[in-house]
């Protein structure tokens, strides 16, 4: 009997344990909704506070925002809460909740890193441009920082996998209640935005991202603009509206005197070459209130500003977004109408052409060249430039003997020789866009004075003196390039107009009250020439620069150019002017293209040639266990391909490169490929047949 009882007892204890577990589960099931009703809003509040603290750079900034813009703070919290409630739809609720929490923390950290390095806020378009961002990692961060970042991402992924596989999932999900709750919160978010938009609670356009993120919060701006790209169709858009706008343009344009510097269509000898030089992060540091220096850090640029036509240029970016300033200057299109943080080079210009000053000059018989001493694939320029009317693109891969800064950016001194090479290579007059890069951030917080640097004598305490000392060192070198280029062009035997402008202010924690301009988006531009002409340089939006220059030369151009030329310069703040500009931009890029007189788009893609002059092979020799290739215009990025297989290549000179190849290696044909910094192929020479058998 006792044995039998002993045999039964373990089973009885097992039943008791199962009973207790079942009662605990039932108790949990009864209390879980209440617990989560408290836990999820609390977690959303904490995440909102953390994300806003990271985005603003301080906990104090977050509390100030919470106290002074409480409704918007709560709306940000509502957005985050909605994403967290999404986890209720899944049986792996805790796993999905963990992933959602990590994503918001990751976005907050990304926002802090991006704002610190470029001033502009982190947007959804940055997520889509992750490939370009990765290429800059080693320039902005040390290897310990890189290891820490990628290690953190790896650990987060491992933790998510572990939680997903190890934590028990729910046996039952009340899908009706969960989906209803989630859908209700989504509808509430949308309704608040829909009601608030016409009332001015939320912005229609994200023209000033820094200001908009500061006012409305990270979660609001990031989610409202997620994957938002292109120009939204204006409510009044139609072919008839476009025609009416252009009729007004043609009527008002006739009254303007546009031939003060006009040249004739038939005579090419009196036409000036046009060079547009976009200077990376350059501005006059003398405009910083309370600053003084041992010498002028940018003497050449400032001298040109005094001696030639000069004005303020209002750009769409601060701290970054170089290609967007390019886009406005080249096309005349206002970037405010595009998605927040969008870079048209990587979106619409990948598959579509866009009228530009390059196309305008092609019609005038010019040769068009884009030049940038950085890699051709960054911002997808190698594709975009062909859709903007450029015939040539000289990227850093096509520049021999390039030198680099301590951070790793190409120095600008190489550009003088490359510009002159392009001017001399073509029989036609040239239109050249040149984009510098040397003075790009990041700027060293521990920078030490180098001989030749202008010294900082007085400086605002709010700014980091060492980082500015590094920046001054770099713009001083950029300014030396300006001086060298002007010196070369002064002695050039063709007329030249050169427009210099800074693309945006640097990412150095500047604020408007620290500048005499009182404007973070005010740069400066200068119109220089070597033939004694007089130009006017009024204060302009960047998207009006090219049209104003062409107008003074007596050149009209495309739809957007004509629209700007017909308007007075005081219309930039005129809402009617901006509304009509949006209609035209939408029509040409996304609409019916009613603005073009012909049925077909007159701007067809240009067959873009990489380099100013073609890389060619003149001879190949295979003596002494090597392949020696002689030719023209080789650079350090030239690679020898043998039968379509790359071989390690030594750069000897711009006329000679070599590869060590065993005699046992058969060689059929040899070609030279230009490789981008990311390893992709940019161009390839014709193959030269060698037909050497293996020995």
C-alpha positions as CSV (number, residue, x, y, z in Angstrom):
1,X,0.0,0.0,0.0
2,X,2.8,2.4,0.9
3,X,4.6,1.5,-2.3
4,X,1.4,2.2,-4.3
5,X,1.0,5.6,-2.6
6,X,4.6,6.4,-3.3
7,X,4.1,5.5,-6.9
8,X,1.0,7.8,-7.2
9,X,2.4,10.8,-5.3
10,X,4.7,12.1,-8.0
11,X,1.8,12.2,-10.5
12,X,-0.3,14.1,-8.0
13,X,2.4,16.7,-7.4
14,X,2.7,17.1,-11.2
15,X,-1.1,17.7,-11.4
16,X,-0.8,20.3,-8.6
17,X,2.1,22.1,-10.4
18,X,0.0,22.1,-13.6
19,X,-3.0,23.4,-11.7
20,X,-1.0,26.2,-10.1
21,X,0.6,27.1,-13.5
22,X,-2.9,27.1,-15.1
23,X,-4.3,29.4,-12.4
24,X,-1.3,31.8,-12.8
25,X,-1.9,31.9,-16.5
26,X,-5.6,32.6,-16.0
27,X,-4.7,35.3,-13.5
28,X,-2.1,36.7,-16.0
29,X,-4.6,36.6,-18.8
30,X,-7.1,38.6,-16.6
31,X,-4.5,41.1,-15.5
32,X,-2.3,41.3,-18.6
33,X,-4.5,43.8,-20.5
34,X,-4.5,46.2,-17.6
35,X,-0.7,45.8,-17.1
36,X,0.0,46.5,-20.8
37,X,-2.5,49.4,-20.7
38,X,-0.1,51.0,-18.2
39,X,3.2,49.6,-19.5
40,X,2.8,50.5,-23.2
41,X,2.1,54.3,-22.6
42,X,4.8,54.4,-20.0
43,X,7.3,52.8,-22.5
44,X,6.1,55.2,-25.2
45,X,6.7,58.2,-22.9
46,X,10.2,57.0,-22.0
47,X,11.1,56.4,-25.6
48,X,9.8,59.8,-26.6
49,X,11.9,61.5,-24.0
50,X,15.0,59.5,-25.0
51,X,14.5,60.1,-28.7
52,X,13.9,63.8,-28.3
53,X,16.9,64.1,-25.9
54,X,19.1,62.5,-28.5
55,X,17.7,64.4,-31.4
56,X,18.1,67.8,-29.5
57,X,21.4,66.9,-28.0
58,X,20.5,67.4,-24.4
59,X,18.0,66.3,-21.7
60,X,17.4,70.0,-20.9
61,X,16.4,70.6,-24.5
62,X,13.9,67.8,-24.3
63,X,12.3,69.1,-21.1
64,X,12.1,72.6,-22.6
65,X,10.3,71.1,-25.6
66,X,8.0,69.0,-23.4
67,X,7.1,72.1,-21.3
68,X,6.7,74.6,-24.1
69,X,5.2,72.5,-26.9
70,X,3.3,70.0,-24.9
71,X,0.6,69.1,-27.5
72,X,3.3,68.3,-30.1
73,X,5.3,66.3,-27.5
74,X,2.2,64.3,-26.7
75,X,1.5,63.8,-30.4
76,X,5.0,62.4,-30.9
77,X,4.3,60.1,-28.0
78,X,1.1,59.0,-29.6
79,X,3.0,58.0,-32.8
80,X,5.5,56.0,-30.9
81,X,2.7,54.4,-28.8
82,X,0.9,53.4,-32.0
83,X,4.0,51.5,-33.3
84,X,4.3,49.8,-29.9
85,X,0.6,48.7,-29.9
86,X,1.3,47.0,-33.2
87,X,3.0,44.2,-31.2
88,X,-0.4,43.2,-29.8
89,X,-1.3,41.7,-33.1
90,X,1.4,39.0,-32.8
91,X,1.7,35.9,-30.7
92,X,5.3,36.8,-30.3
93,X,4.2,40.0,-28.7
94,X,7.2,40.6,-26.4
95,X,9.6,39.9,-29.3
96,X,7.9,42.4,-31.6
97,X,7.7,44.9,-28.8
98,X,11.4,44.5,-28.1
99,X,12.2,45.0,-31.8
100,X,10.0,48.2,-32.0
101,X,11.8,49.6,-28.9
102,X,15.2,48.9,-30.3
103,X,14.2,50.5,-33.7
104,X,13.1,53.7,-31.9
105,X,16.3,53.8,-29.8
106,X,18.3,53.2,-33.0
107,X,16.6,56.0,-34.8
108,X,17.3,58.3,-31.8
109,X,21.0,57.4,-31.8
110,X,21.2,57.8,-35.6
111,X,19.5,61.3,-35.2
112,X,22.2,62.3,-32.7
113,X,25.1,61.1,-34.9
114,X,23.7,62.7,-38.0
115,X,22.9,66.1,-36.4
116,X,26.4,66.2,-34.8
117,X,28.2,65.6,-38.1
118,X,26.1,67.6,-40.6
119,X,23.6,69.8,-38.6
120,X,20.7,68.6,-40.8
121,X,18.3,66.2,-39.1
122,X,18.0,62.5,-39.8
123,X,15.3,61.8,-42.3
124,X,13.8,58.7,-43.9
125,X,15.7,59.5,-47.1
126,X,18.9,58.9,-45.1
127,X,17.7,55.4,-44.5
128,X,17.3,54.9,-48.3
129,X,20.8,56.4,-48.9
130,X,22.5,54.0,-46.4
131,X,24.9,52.8,-49.1
132,X,26.4,56.2,-49.5
133,X,26.5,56.7,-45.7
134,X,28.5,53.5,-45.2
135,X,31.2,54.7,-47.6
136,X,31.8,57.8,-45.3
137,X,32.0,55.8,-42.1
138,X,35.8,55.7,-41.9
139,X,36.0,59.5,-42.7
140,X,33.7,60.5,-39.8
141,X,34.5,57.9,-37.1
142,X,37.5,56.2,-35.6
143,X,37.8,52.4,-35.8
144,X,37.0,51.9,-32.1
145,X,33.8,54.0,-32.7
146,X,33.0,52.0,-35.9
147,X,33.5,48.7,-34.0
148,X,31.3,49.9,-31.2
149,X,28.5,51.0,-33.6
150,X,28.5,47.8,-35.7
151,X,29.0,45.7,-32.5
152,X,25.9,47.3,-31.0
153,X,23.9,46.6,-34.1
154,X,25.1,43.0,-34.1
155,X,24.2,42.5,-30.4
156,X,20.8,44.1,-31.0
157,X,20.1,41.6,-33.8
158,X,21.3,38.7,-31.7
159,X,19.1,39.8,-28.8
160,X,16.1,40.1,-31.1
161,X,16.7,36.6,-32.5
162,X,17.2,35.1,-29.0
163,X,14.0,36.8,-27.7
164,X,12.1,35.7,-30.7
165,X,13.1,32.1,-30.4
166,X,13.3,31.7,-26.6
167,X,10.4,33.6,-25.1
168,X,7.2,31.7,-25.2
169,X,4.5,33.0,-27.5
170,X,0.9,33.5,-26.6
171,X,-1.5,30.7,-27.2
172,X,-4.3,32.9,-28.1
173,X,-4.6,36.4,-29.6
174,X,-7.7,38.5,-29.6
175,X,-7.1,39.7,-33.1
176,X,-10.4,41.6,-33.3
177,X,-9.5,43.7,-30.2
178,X,-5.8,44.1,-31.1
179,X,-6.4,45.1,-34.7
180,X,-9.2,47.4,-33.7
181,X,-7.0,49.1,-31.1
182,X,-4.0,49.5,-33.5
183,X,-6.2,50.7,-36.4
184,X,-8.0,53.1,-34.1
185,X,-4.7,54.7,-33.0
186,X,-3.5,54.9,-36.7
187,X,-6.8,56.6,-37.6
188,X,-6.4,59.0,-34.6
189,X,-2.9,60.0,-35.8
190,X,-4.1,60.6,-39.3
191,X,-7.1,62.6,-38.3
192,X,-5.1,64.8,-36.0
193,X,-2.7,65.5,-38.8
194,X,-5.5,66.0,-41.4
195,X,-7.3,68.5,-39.1
196,X,-4.2,70.2,-38.0
197,X,-2.6,70.7,-41.4
198,X,-5.0,73.5,-42.6
199,X,-5.0,75.0,-39.1
200,X,-1.2,75.4,-39.1
201,X,-0.6,72.8,-36.4
202,X,1.8,70.9,-38.8
203,X,3.9,72.1,-41.7
204,X,2.9,71.7,-45.4
205,X,6.5,71.8,-46.5
206,X,9.7,70.8,-44.8
207,X,11.8,73.7,-46.2
208,X,13.8,74.3,-43.1
209,X,14.4,70.8,-41.6
210,X,16.3,72.1,-38.6
211,X,13.4,74.4,-37.6
212,X,10.7,71.9,-38.4
213,X,12.3,69.1,-36.3
214,X,12.8,71.5,-33.5
215,X,9.1,72.6,-33.6
216,X,7.3,69.4,-34.3
217,X,9.6,66.7,-32.9
218,X,11.5,63.8,-34.3
219,X,8.8,61.1,-34.5
220,X,6.3,63.5,-36.2
221,X,8.7,64.7,-38.9
222,X,10.3,61.3,-39.5
223,X,7.1,59.4,-39.8
224,X,5.2,62.0,-41.8
225,X,8.0,62.2,-44.3
226,X,8.9,58.5,-44.4
227,X,9.6,57.5,-48.0
228,X,7.9,60.7,-49.0
229,X,9.6,61.8,-52.2
230,X,8.8,63.7,-55.3
231,X,6.5,66.7,-55.7
232,X,2.9,66.3,-54.7
233,X,0.4,67.2,-57.4
234,X,-0.8,70.8,-56.8
235,X,-4.6,71.0,-56.4
236,X,-4.8,73.5,-59.2
237,X,-2.7,71.5,-61.7
238,X,-3.8,71.1,-65.3
239,X,-2.4,71.6,-68.8
240,X,-4.5,74.8,-69.1
241,X,-3.0,76.2,-65.9
242,X,0.5,75.5,-67.2
243,X,-0.3,77.2,-70.5
244,X,-1.7,80.2,-68.7
245,X,1.5,80.5,-66.6
246,X,3.8,80.3,-69.6
247,X,1.7,82.9,-71.5
248,X,2.2,85.3,-68.6
249,X,5.9,84.5,-68.7
250,X,6.2,85.2,-72.4
251,X,4.2,88.4,-72.1
252,X,6.2,89.8,-69.2
253,X,9.6,88.6,-70.5
254,X,9.4,90.7,-73.6
255,X,9.6,93.9,-71.5
256,X,12.9,93.0,-70.0
257,X,16.2,94.1,-71.5
258,X,18.2,90.8,-71.6
259,X,20.9,91.6,-74.1
260,X,23.3,93.8,-72.1
261,X,26.0,91.1,-72.5
262,X,24.3,89.2,-75.4
263,X,26.4,87.4,-77.9
264,X,25.4,86.2,-81.4
265,X,24.4,82.7,-82.2
266,X,26.7,82.4,-85.2
267,X,29.9,83.9,-83.8
268,X,31.4,81.6,-81.2
269,X,34.5,83.7,-80.6
270,X,32.8,86.3,-78.4
271,X,31.1,83.8,-76.1
272,X,32.6,83.3,-72.7
273,X,33.4,80.0,-71.1
274,X,31.2,79.6,-68.0
275,X,32.6,77.9,-64.9
276,X,30.5,77.4,-61.8
277,X,32.5,76.5,-58.7
278,X,30.6,75.2,-55.7
279,X,32.9,75.5,-52.6
280,X,32.3,72.9,-49.9
281,X,31.2,74.4,-46.6
282,X,32.9,77.7,-47.4
283,X,31.7,80.9,-45.8
284,X,33.3,84.1,-44.5
285,X,34.2,83.3,-40.9
286,X,34.6,87.1,-40.3
287,X,30.8,87.2,-40.2
288,X,30.9,85.3,-36.8
289,X,30.1,87.9,-34.2
290,X,33.0,88.6,-31.8
291,X,35.6,86.7,-33.9
292,X,39.0,87.9,-35.1
293,X,42.0,86.2,-36.7
294,X,45.7,86.8,-37.2
295,X,45.0,87.1,-41.0
296,X,42.0,86.7,-43.2
297,X,41.3,82.9,-43.6
298,X,39.8,83.4,-47.1
299,X,41.6,86.4,-48.6
300,X,41.1,85.4,-52.3
301,X,37.4,84.8,-52.0
302,X,36.9,88.0,-50.0
303,X,39.0,90.0,-52.3
304,X,36.9,88.8,-55.3
305,X,33.8,89.7,-53.3
306,X,35.0,93.3,-52.9
307,X,36.3,93.8,-56.5
308,X,33.5,92.0,-58.5
309,X,29.8,91.6,-58.3
310,X,28.9,89.7,-55.1
311,X,25.7,89.0,-53.2
312,X,24.1,86.6,-50.7
313,X,22.9,83.2,-51.9
314,X,20.2,81.5,-49.9
315,X,20.8,77.8,-50.0
316,X,18.5,74.9,-49.0
317,X,21.0,73.1,-46.7
318,X,23.2,73.6,-43.7
319,X,26.0,71.3,-42.7
320,X,25.4,68.8,-45.6
321,X,23.3,68.2,-48.7
322,X,25.9,69.4,-51.2
323,X,24.1,67.7,-54.2
324,X,20.8,69.5,-53.3
325,X,22.5,72.9,-53.6
326,X,23.9,71.7,-57.0
327,X,20.4,70.6,-58.0
328,X,18.9,74.0,-57.3
329,X,21.7,76.0,-59.0
330,X,21.7,73.7,-62.1
331,X,17.9,73.3,-62.6
332,X,16.3,76.4,-61.1
333,X,13.9,74.2,-59.2
334,X,13.0,74.9,-55.6
335,X,13.8,71.9,-53.4
336,X,11.2,72.8,-50.9
337,X,8.5,71.1,-53.0
338,X,10.2,67.7,-52.9
339,X,10.1,65.2,-50.0
340,X,11.8,66.2,-46.8
341,X,15.5,65.4,-47.0
342,X,15.1,64.1,-50.6
343,X,18.0,64.2,-52.9
344,X,16.6,64.3,-56.5
345,X,20.0,62.9,-57.8
346,X,19.2,59.6,-56.2
347,X,15.4,59.6,-56.9
348,X,13.8,61.2,-59.9
349,X,17.1,61.9,-61.8
350,X,17.9,58.2,-61.9
351,X,15.3,57.6,-64.6
352,X,14.3,61.0,-65.9
353,X,16.0,64.0,-67.4
354,X,15.6,67.5,-66.1
355,X,16.1,70.8,-67.8
356,X,19.2,72.6,-66.6
357,X,21.8,75.2,-67.4
358,X,23.9,72.4,-68.9
359,X,21.1,71.6,-71.4
360,X,20.7,75.3,-72.1
361,X,24.4,75.6,-72.9
362,X,24.3,72.5,-75.1
363,X,21.8,74.3,-77.2
364,X,24.2,77.2,-77.5
365,X,26.9,74.9,-78.8
366,X,28.9,74.6,-75.6
367,X,30.7,71.5,-74.3
368,X,29.4,70.6,-70.8
369,X,31.5,69.1,-68.1
370,X,30.8,68.2,-64.4
371,X,33.9,67.9,-62.1
372,X,34.1,66.7,-58.5
373,X,37.2,65.5,-56.6
374,X,35.3,62.8,-54.9
375,X,34.0,59.4,-56.1
376,X,31.7,59.3,-59.1
377,X,29.2,57.0,-57.4
378,X,28.4,59.2,-54.4
379,X,24.9,60.6,-54.7
380,X,24.6,58.6,-57.9
381,X,26.2,61.5,-59.8
382,X,27.5,59.2,-62.6
383,X,23.9,58.6,-63.6
384,X,22.3,61.9,-62.6
385,X,24.7,64.1,-64.5
386,X,23.9,62.4,-67.8
387,X,20.2,63.3,-67.2
388,X,21.1,66.9,-66.5
389,X,22.8,67.5,-69.8
390,X,26.5,66.9,-69.0
391,X,28.7,65.3,-71.7
392,X,31.6,64.7,-69.4
393,X,32.1,63.8,-65.7
394,X,35.6,64.1,-64.3
395,X,35.4,62.5,-60.8
396,X,38.4,61.8,-58.6
397,X,38.9,58.5,-60.3
398,X,39.9,60.4,-63.4
399,X,42.4,62.7,-61.7
400,X,46.0,61.6,-61.5
401,X,48.4,62.6,-58.6
402,X,45.6,63.5,-56.2
403,X,46.7,64.3,-52.6
404,X,44.5,63.9,-49.6
405,X,43.7,65.6,-46.2
406,X,44.3,63.9,-42.9
407,X,40.7,62.9,-42.8
408,X,40.7,61.4,-46.3
409,X,39.1,64.0,-48.6
410,X,40.9,64.9,-51.8
411,X,42.6,68.2,-51.7
412,X,41.2,71.0,-54.0
413,X,44.5,72.0,-55.5
414,X,44.1,69.2,-58.2
415,X,41.1,71.0,-59.6
416,X,42.9,73.9,-61.2
417,X,44.9,71.7,-63.5
418,X,41.8,69.6,-64.3
419,X,39.7,72.7,-65.1
420,X,42.4,74.1,-67.4
421,X,42.8,70.6,-69.0
422,X,39.1,70.6,-69.9
423,X,39.2,74.2,-71.3
424,X,42.0,73.3,-73.6
425,X,40.7,69.9,-74.6
426,X,37.5,71.2,-76.4
427,X,37.2,73.2,-79.5
428,X,33.9,74.7,-78.3
429,X,33.3,77.1,-75.5
430,X,32.9,75.2,-72.2
431,X,30.4,75.2,-69.4
432,X,32.0,73.5,-66.4
433,X,30.5,72.7,-63.0
434,X,33.2,72.2,-60.4
435,X,32.4,70.9,-56.9
436,X,35.1,71.0,-54.3
437,X,35.4,68.6,-51.3
438,X,38.5,69.4,-49.2
439,X,36.8,71.5,-46.6
440,X,34.1,68.9,-45.9
441,X,33.7,67.8,-42.3
442,X,34.4,66.1,-40.0
443,X,36.4,68.7,-38.1
444,X,38.9,67.5,-35.4
445,X,38.0,68.5,-31.9
446,X,41.7,68.0,-30.9
447,X,43.2,69.8,-33.9
448,X,46.6,71.4,-33.3
449,X,47.8,74.5,-35.0
450,X,49.9,74.0,-38.2
451,X,52.4,76.4,-39.6
452,X,50.7,78.7,-42.1
453,X,47.3,78.5,-40.4
454,X,45.5,81.7,-39.6
455,X,45.3,81.9,-35.8
456,X,42.0,82.5,-34.0
457,X,42.5,85.5,-31.7
458,X,38.9,86.1,-30.4
459,X,36.0,83.7,-30.7
460,X,32.6,83.1,-29.1
461,X,32.7,80.8,-26.1
462,X,29.7,78.8,-27.4
463,X,31.7,77.4,-30.3
464,X,34.4,74.8,-30.2
465,X,37.6,76.6,-31.0
466,X,39.7,73.6,-32.0
467,X,37.1,72.3,-34.5
468,X,36.9,75.8,-36.0
469,X,40.7,75.9,-36.2
470,X,40.7,72.7,-38.2
471,X,37.9,74.2,-40.4
472,X,39.9,77.4,-41.0
473,X,42.9,75.3,-42.0
474,X,40.8,73.6,-44.6
475,X,39.0,76.6,-46.1
476,X,42.4,78.4,-46.2
477,X,43.6,75.6,-48.5
478,X,40.3,75.9,-50.5
479,X,40.8,79.6,-50.8
480,X,44.3,79.0,-52.2
481,X,42.7,76.9,-54.9
482,X,40.5,79.9,-55.8
483,X,43.5,82.1,-56.0
484,X,45.4,79.6,-58.2
485,X,42.4,79.2,-60.6
486,X,41.8,82.9,-61.0
487,X,45.5,83.4,-61.7
488,X,45.4,80.7,-64.4
489,X,42.2,82.1,-65.9
490,X,43.5,85.7,-66.0
491,X,46.1,84.6,-68.5
492,X,43.8,82.3,-70.5
493,X,43.3,83.4,-74.0
494,X,39.5,82.9,-74.0
495,X,36.8,84.9,-72.2
496,X,35.8,83.2,-69.0
497,X,33.0,83.9,-66.4
498,X,33.6,82.1,-63.1
499,X,30.8,82.0,-60.4
500,X,32.1,81.0,-57.0
501,X,29.8,80.2,-54.1
502,X,29.8,78.3,-50.8
503,X,27.3,75.5,-50.9
504,X,26.3,75.7,-47.2
505,X,27.6,76.6,-43.8
506,X,29.7,73.9,-42.0
507,X,28.4,71.5,-39.4
508,X,29.9,73.4,-36.5
509,X,27.0,74.2,-34.2
510,X,26.5,77.7,-35.5
511,X,23.3,79.6,-34.7
512,X,21.8,82.6,-36.5
513,X,22.4,85.0,-33.6
514,X,26.2,84.3,-33.9
515,X,26.3,85.6,-37.5
516,X,26.1,89.1,-38.8
517,X,23.9,87.8,-41.5
518,X,21.5,86.4,-38.9
519,X,20.7,83.6,-41.3
520,X,22.1,80.0,-41.3
521,X,21.1,79.6,-44.9
522,X,22.9,82.7,-46.3
523,X,26.0,81.9,-48.3
524,X,27.8,84.3,-50.6
525,X,28.5,84.2,-54.4
526,X,30.8,86.1,-56.7
527,X,30.7,86.6,-60.5
528,X,34.2,87.0,-61.7
529,X,35.4,87.4,-65.3
530,X,38.6,87.9,-67.2
531,X,37.4,90.3,-69.9
532,X,36.2,93.3,-68.0
533,X,32.5,92.8,-68.2
534,X,30.2,94.2,-65.5
535,X,27.6,92.0,-63.9
536,X,25.0,92.4,-61.2
537,X,24.8,90.0,-58.2
538,X,21.7,90.7,-56.3
539,X,20.8,88.6,-53.2
540,X,19.2,85.4,-54.6
541,X,17.7,82.1,-53.8
542,X,20.1,79.4,-55.1
543,X,17.5,78.2,-57.6
544,X,17.5,81.6,-59.3
545,X,21.3,81.9,-59.7
546,X,21.7,80.3,-63.2
547,X,18.6,82.1,-64.7
548,X,19.9,85.4,-63.5
549,X,23.4,84.8,-64.9
550,X,22.0,83.7,-68.3
551,X,19.6,86.6,-68.4
552,X,22.6,89.0,-68.1
553,X,24.2,87.1,-71.0
554,X,21.1,87.4,-73.2
555,X,20.3,83.7,-73.0
556,X,16.9,82.4,-72.3
557,X,16.5,78.6,-71.9
558,X,13.9,76.2,-70.7
559,X,10.6,76.6,-69.0
560,X,11.9,77.1,-65.5
561,X,14.7,79.5,-66.6
562,X,12.2,81.6,-68.6
563,X,9.9,81.7,-65.6
564,X,12.6,83.0,-63.3
565,X,13.8,85.5,-65.8
566,X,10.4,87.0,-66.3
567,X,9.8,87.6,-62.6
568,X,11.3,90.4,-60.6
569,X,13.8,89.5,-57.9
570,X,11.5,90.6,-55.0
571,X,9.0,87.8,-55.7
572,X,10.8,85.0,-53.8
573,X,8.4,85.5,-50.8
574,X,5.4,85.8,-53.0
575,X,3.2,82.8,-52.5
576,X,1.6,83.1,-55.9
577,X,5.1,83.0,-57.5
578,X,6.0,79.9,-55.5
579,X,2.7,78.2,-56.2
580,X,3.2,78.6,-60.0
581,X,6.8,77.4,-59.7
582,X,5.5,74.3,-57.9
583,X,3.0,73.7,-60.8
584,X,5.8,74.0,-63.4
585,X,8.2,71.7,-61.4
586,X,5.5,69.1,-61.0
587,X,4.5,69.3,-64.7
588,X,8.0,68.8,-66.0
589,X,9.1,66.0,-63.7
590,X,5.9,64.2,-62.7
591,X,3.1,65.5,-64.7
592,X,2.1,65.7,-68.4
593,X,5.0,67.9,-69.4
594,X,2.5,70.4,-70.8
595,X,5.1,73.1,-70.5
596,X,7.0,71.7,-73.5
597,X,5.8,72.9,-76.9
598,X,6.6,69.5,-78.5
599,X,4.9,66.2,-77.7
600,X,8.3,64.7,-76.9
601,X,10.5,65.8,-74.0
602,X,13.2,67.9,-75.6
603,X,15.7,66.9,-73.0
604,X,17.0,63.5,-73.9
605,X,19.6,61.7,-71.8
606,X,23.2,62.5,-72.7
607,X,25.7,59.7,-73.3
608,X,27.9,60.7,-70.4
609,X,31.6,60.1,-70.9
610,X,33.7,59.6,-67.8
611,X,36.8,61.9,-67.8
612,X,37.5,65.0,-69.8
613,X,39.5,63.0,-72.3
614,X,39.2,59.3,-73.1
615,X,41.6,56.8,-71.4
616,X,43.3,54.9,-74.2
617,X,45.8,52.1,-74.7
618,X,48.6,52.8,-77.2
619,X,50.7,49.6,-76.6
620,X,51.0,46.5,-74.4
621,X,54.2,44.6,-73.7
622,X,54.5,41.4,-71.7
623,X,58.3,41.2,-71.0
624,X,60.0,40.1,-67.7
625,X,57.0,38.6,-66.1
626,X,54.9,41.7,-66.2
627,X,52.2,43.3,-68.4
628,X,53.2,46.9,-69.1
629,X,50.4,49.1,-70.6
630,X,51.3,52.4,-72.3
631,X,48.6,54.9,-73.0
632,X,46.9,58.2,-72.1
633,X,45.2,59.6,-69.1
634,X,45.7,56.7,-66.6
635,X,45.2,57.4,-62.9
636,X,45.7,55.6,-59.6
637,X,42.3,54.1,-60.1
638,X,43.2,52.4,-63.4
639,X,43.2,48.6,-63.3
640,X,44.6,46.2,-65.8
641,X,42.1,43.5,-66.8
642,X,43.4,40.4,-68.6
643,X,40.7,38.4,-70.3
644,X,38.1,40.3,-68.2
645,X,39.9,39.4,-64.9
646,X,41.3,42.2,-62.8
647,X,45.0,42.1,-61.8
648,X,46.7,44.1,-59.1
649,X,47.9,47.2,-60.9
650,X,50.8,49.6,-60.2
651,X,50.4,53.2,-61.3
652,X,53.7,54.4,-62.8
653,X,52.5,57.6,-64.5
654,X,49.5,58.9,-66.4
655,X,51.0,57.3,-69.5
656,X,52.0,53.9,-68.0
657,X,50.7,51.3,-65.6
658,X,51.8,47.7,-65.0
659,X,50.8,44.4,-63.5
660,X,52.9,41.4,-62.4
661,X,51.7,38.4,-64.3
662,X,53.3,34.9,-64.2
663,X,54.7,33.6,-67.5
664,X,52.5,30.6,-67.0
665,X,49.4,32.8,-67.4
666,X,48.0,32.9,-70.9
667,X,47.0,36.4,-72.1
668,X,44.4,36.8,-74.7
669,X,43.4,40.5,-74.4
670,X,44.1,43.4,-72.2
671,X,41.9,46.4,-71.3
672,X,42.0,49.1,-68.7
673,X,39.1,49.7,-66.3
674,X,38.5,52.7,-64.1
675,X,37.3,51.6,-60.7
676,X,35.2,53.7,-58.4
677,X,36.3,53.9,-54.7
678,X,33.6,51.3,-54.0
679,X,35.1,48.9,-56.6
680,X,32.4,49.3,-59.2
681,X,33.3,49.8,-62.8
682,X,33.0,53.3,-64.3
683,X,34.5,52.9,-67.8
684,X,36.6,50.5,-69.8
685,X,38.9,50.9,-72.8
686,X,38.7,48.9,-75.9
687,X,40.5,45.6,-75.5
688,X,43.9,45.1,-77.1
689,X,44.6,41.6,-78.4
690,X,47.9,40.2,-77.1
691,X,47.4,36.4,-77.6
692,X,50.3,35.3,-75.5
693,X,50.1,31.5,-74.8
694,X,51.0,30.1,-71.4
695,X,54.7,29.2,-71.2
